[in-house]
Amino acid sequence: MALLDKYNPGDFFDEMFASEGQVRPHYAALFERFQNLDREEFEQRRDAVDAAFLRQGITFTVYSDEQGTERIFPFDLVPRIIPAAEWSKIETGLIQRMLALNLFLKDIYSEQRILKEKIVPMEDVVSAKHFRPEMVGFSVPRDIFTFMFVAAIWCVTAKVLILCWRITGAAPQVFPICWKIGSR
């Protein structure tokens, strides 16, 4: 029996299925590949990913847990496919938010109108963990303040980014045929 033969998303949203048995068009090729997979083979592949994550240290510890054992980062072997039209909306929103963030940071580190006009309380900004008073009045290349902001965040989360990179490298090793779908 194929992996997804008896799958029923019920009343919940499912990325792959519009309704029971109705595969969304952008998932058709992946669904076709999964039809050649049974539950046992899928679980073997999941176990292989779990073992690889454990060997590579892609784990976390729950310190409040009495066992204190390392746990593997949760990882779904079924990729999320975002159609181009949906991605376009996401991209537009991300660009808009990055522009807004950049304008906010530019104002905070230059004229500070948003503070002077009391739109944002000054205390909220100057007490913020990542606020750098030494950068006020500092000129940045092409007025792109988000580089400074993103660099600070990246330094804090570098380990997480490395783990994400390792995680995304695991799926193609376990399901190489599925990852070739997009290159057709």
ChimeraX attribute file (.defattr): number of C-alpha atoms within 10 A of each C-alpha:
attribute: neighborCount
match mode: 1-to-1
recipient: residues
	/A:1	10
	/A:2	13
	/A:3	16
	/A:4	15
	/A:5	11
	/A:6	10
	/A:7	11
	/A:8	13
	/A:9	15
	/A:10	9
	/A:11	8
	/A:12	8
	/A:13	10
	/A:14	14
	/A:15	16
	/A:16	21
	/A:17	18
	/A:18	13
	/A:19	15
	/A:20	13
	/A:21	14
	/A:22	10
	/A:23	18
	/A:24	14
	/A:25	12
	/A:26	14
	/A:27	17
	/A:28	14
	/A:29	13
	/A:30	20
	/A:31	20
	/A:32	12
	/A:33	13
	/A:34	19
	/A:35	13
	/A:36	12
	/A:37	15
	/A:38	14
	/A:39	13
	/A:40	11
	/A:41	12
	/A:42	16
	/A:43	11
	/A:44	12
	/A:45	17
	/A:46	17
	/A:47	13
	/A:48	15
	/A:49	20
	/A:50	20
	/A:51	14
	/A:52	16
	/A:53	21
	/A:54	16
	/A:55	10
	/A:56	12
	/A:57	15
	/A:58	21
	/A:59	16
	/A:60	13
	/A:61	13
	/A:62	11
	/A:63	10
	/A:64	7
	/A:65	8
	/A:66	7
	/A:67	9
	/A:68	11
	/A:69	12
	/A:70	14
	/A:71	15
	/A:72	17
	/A:73	17
	/A:74	11
	/A:75	15
	/A:76	9
	/A:77	15
	/A:78	14
	/A:79	15
	/A:80	10
	/A:81	14
	/A:82	13
	/A:83	11
	/A:84	10
	/A:85	9
	/A:86	10
	/A:87	12
	/A:88	12
	/A:89	11
	/A:90	13
	/A:91	12
	/A:92	11
	/A:93	12
	/A:94	12
	/A:95	12
	/A:96	12
	/A:97	12
	/A:98	14
	/A:99	15
	/A:100	13
	/A:101	15
	/A:102	19
	/A:103	16
	/A:104	17
	/A:105	19
	/A:106	21
	/A:107	17
	/A:108	22
	/A:109	20
	/A:110	14
	/A:111	12
	/A:112	18
	/A:113	13
	/A:114	14
	/A:115	16
	/A:116	11
	/A:117	10
	/A:118	10
	/A:119	9
	/A:120	13
	/A:121	12
	/A:122	16
	/A:123	9
	/A:124	11
	/A:125	15
	/A:126	13
	/A:127	10
	/A:128	10
	/A:129	8
	/A:130	11
	/A:131	16
	/A:132	12
	/A:133	12
	/A:134	8
	/A:135	13
	/A:136	15
	/A:137	14
	/A:138	10
	/A:139	13
	/A:140	14
	/A:141	7
	/A:142	6
	/A:143	12
	/A:144	15
	/A:145	22
	/A:146	19
	/A:147	13
	/A:148	14
	/A:149	15
	/A:150	11
	/A:151	12
	/A:152	12
	/A:153	12
	/A:154	13
	/A:155	10
	/A:156	11
	/A:157	12
	/A:158	12
	/A:159	11
	/A:160	12
	/A:161	13
	/A:162	11
	/A:163	18
	/A:164	14
	/A:165	11
	/A:166	16
	/A:167	19
	/A:168	12
	/A:169	11
	/A:170	19
	/A:171	20
	/A:172	14
	/A:173	13
	/A:174	18
	/A:175	16
	/A:176	11
	/A:177	11
	/A:178	18
	/A:179	14
	/A:180	11
	/A:181	11
	/A:182	9
	/A:183	5
	/A:184	4
